[in-house]
Amino acid sequence: MLGWDEPSVAFIVASHIGTLAAVIWVFRERIVELIRSVVGAARHPQDRRLVMLLVLGTIPAAIAGAVFNSKVESTFQRPVLVSFLLGVTGWALLSVESAYEERKAEPRGEDSMRLADGAAIGIAQAVAILPGISRSGSTISTGMMLGISRETAARFSFLLSIPIIIGATIVKIPDLVKEGTSGSGGAIVLGVIAAFATGVLSIRAMLALVAKRGLRPFGVYCFFAMTAGLLTALARG
């Protein structure tokens, strides 16, 4: 829409930094608690266990990114495939939401999460390396499928995004050094601010919507996005 062939590496890094800052800001109190548990300043076994789950959940995506990153990047140039994958995301969200509501057992909270839960959610995050597969959607829906409450799954999903965003930023640094900022410092600063502001608003809105209405609105959105993508690709031939 802005006429760019491709955003610069510097702008991509700026967006990552803004998004990371947004996640850290929204969950700052919980993050401080987790850090205190790691350094031994607080004795809360459940917090240390959550850190272990986050580390375990990060490993699959880190491996997938390292092994398949170059291959996956080419799929971003295939709008029809991306559109169909958006449809897959929509179907998954709607299906999981229906199964969650039919489940008779009481949803589990953060304290009852198991190592297997962290691994499964981590694998879902790794699958989301594919364009059109929502990272938040796949991780939250996987948590719900495992019997974890919507709110707990959503919080875990966002906390799980922190190391991945940091990793994605670090990976881009060599390209950033090679390319330089090309005198676009003002645009980069604005990109960080915009990513931070929209990130904070989006995270808070999503947490509230997931708690009240579940994943169905996001599933419906994905189907609309799929339709729009396919129609656009068809119009362009």
Steps between C-alpha positions, in 0.01 A plus 500: 500500500791735571676408177793316659639197322610370839547664842863565590677276750530799733126555497432130561731508803328817621163329479634203697634731770170687527303177525739359760470816707120474485494142629746582778302808602165321521645207696769695689382399847484130412838516327658655810357218711644239263843666498500515880420129513793420270758704689375364831357825635159338541404146590209404282543153349211561261680803353819305444295225340339755268845622395593140423184461292581819306853378428366162390235664283758722328725217381281365213451843342871581535589179319235552231617857443864396470433209264211621284524880508635544147248257354205651684588856393429408138141404587425862592505572128216252439179681601269212406684263735505759777126555455425128528714478814295784647199279437673216683554733796135603495381140489730404788382788719132427445544125549698536821254753640210259442690212660598721794141596573388137484769387743352406836819511704598824674769689301847486652690805621866600481598303810380173348683529168725203425824465305303326225280811472802724450642267235170474310443875502861547391445271201190702410713815508754332271226416247402867503824583318286445189338823377126500559527279807441727798762462774265622770207307357686172471657517846184614681280245325750222574496594867120495503498163325719368781243614756667827602276799560472768233655768720793283608568386143492859376742626766736209440486565124609862536774419750619230261533761225770695687801271436387441140477873428840551659642220287345639181652840578846356565490303175438821305784696662774382254278605208433830674873565542560414134213713369517789744208730568550705182419823683150384589536555874177698531295230330658233719418688820142548387484131410604401853244735654221382272578133557510556877175696516300267276658201673386610846149574376478173305627280784260651753209483257576139412531392863165661580329356193637149555380506861148618409427350157771245431674447166199506268534869398860433393395187312236694307754774429742245355235374257426856388874561456530177299215603273647847449841352423364254245286765329799736483721229352228414248458865401873535443505181291 
